[in-house]
Amino acid sequence: MSLSRTLLDVRPLRTSPLFRRLLIGRTVSTLGGFMTAVTVMYQVWDMTHSAVWSGAVGLAQALPLVGVGLVAGAFVDRSDRRRVYLVATVGQAVCSVLLAVQAFAGTVPVAVILALVAAQSAFGALGAPAAGVFLPRLLPRDQIAAGLALNQVTGQAMMLLGPAVAGLVLGWWGIGVCYVIDAVSFGVAFYGAFGLPALPPEGEKSRAGVHGVLDGLRFLTGHRVVRGALVTDLAATLLAMPVSLFPVVNAERFGGDPRTLGLFLSALAVGGVAATAFSGPLTRLARPGPVMLVASGTWGAALVLFGMTEAVWAAFATLALAGAADSVAVLSRTTIIQTHTPDALLGRVTAAELIVGQAGPHLGNLRGGVLAGWTSGATALITGGLMCLAAVVTVAGTTPELRRDGGASSGGAPKGERPGPADVEPQRGPAEEEPAGP
């Protein structure tokens, strides 16, 4: 295999100027987002020194995702996705400005910080389903996986850079400046999407109210491959998410050094960047199902090892392995969803993916923080990783369609074609029919 086919597939950058502009805006915004994630975690821990309160940050992010997500998806499938995304981006920027104001104003109750985090999460739950249609509408079908990989590698690179930059900014200028940088980054994201054409739904629009939500849920529950992909990801994040445990493990084993805490997150990103940089064969391989299952199992196993190690270098190595596995699993999951979902349903299905892909980790962080408060950080990590492994094996055993390949040929639509309206209705109960990271 040639080196060019092994490395990241960059065809979307050459063929779509609109995608290039979106990618730049998304990359800058992601940098600001990871800086804010570290800053919120640092501020809440500094104010409370409580693993439970650290986990509550995840709850503040997760509840709006769940509460707003599917309703937002149905709304997006009736609207111009570009306009919805721009409005949501402005809302997120305003929340970052308010976070900066509370930081400069001095000590505030933790509840105020959590409320602002929750509001920003709600705007994100509105914008993400709108953004979910961008790649399928801007890129040819055979470049969608490559576009997703480019999004992912830039996101992982910002995950690597963001915590380190946040640590420097926190040390030099303080909490408020980190939030200001995040607000500016949303302005760049707004610019990146502003030049898009109008993107109304193709085909029949979503029905209003609860009926539109139920149509999306019917599609998800009736499509075994998509359902299996989402359940696998939910198991991996809800049962084994380690981020809220980093301050606890850092205090238990590594003296509470803030530099070590930032490097935990950076180690995840190093693995993710490395895996995505060599994702060429994966984006060209029509077997995302088994790839996702193996990667999700590896994620759980790596976190078990992280929970068992007491050496700093070994901790970084196991987290890098976990980051690589997570990157591959997310890429495979999103490829399955975006290549199997009709455009008219893509907002709702992307909203469900958002709930799984973001609310799952936040709830997983809460689970880990609560369990660590009762036991220890190591116990929470090891038990979570083992439960993740058991869940992945269960999904693989009960969903042969996902285990075989999970490619577009396993759904209702022929390979190379997007499923049409006839593929939305389930065929026999939970039938085969046959569409998401600091």
Salt bridges, closest charged atoms under 4 A:
ASP9 OD2 - ARG11 NH2 2.71
ASP9 OD2 - ARG284 NH2 3.76
ASP77 OD1 - ARG81 NH2 2.84
ASP77 OD2 - ARG348 NE 2.76
ASP142 OD2 - ARG11 NH1 3.80
GLU202 OE2 - ARG137 NE 3.39
ASP215 OD1 - ARG207 NH2 2.91
ASP215 OD1 - ARG218 NH1 2.88
ASP233 OD2 - ARG333 NH1 2.77
ASP257 OD2 - ARG259 NH2 3.12
ASP343 OD2 - ARG81 NH1 3.44
ASP343 OD1 - ARG137 NH1 3.22
GLU353 OE2 - ARG333 NH2 3.06
GLU401 OE2 - ARG224 NE 2.90
GLU433 OE1 - HIS223 NE2 2.78
GLU434 OE2 - HIS223 NE2 2.14
GLU434 OE2 - HIS340 ND1 3.62
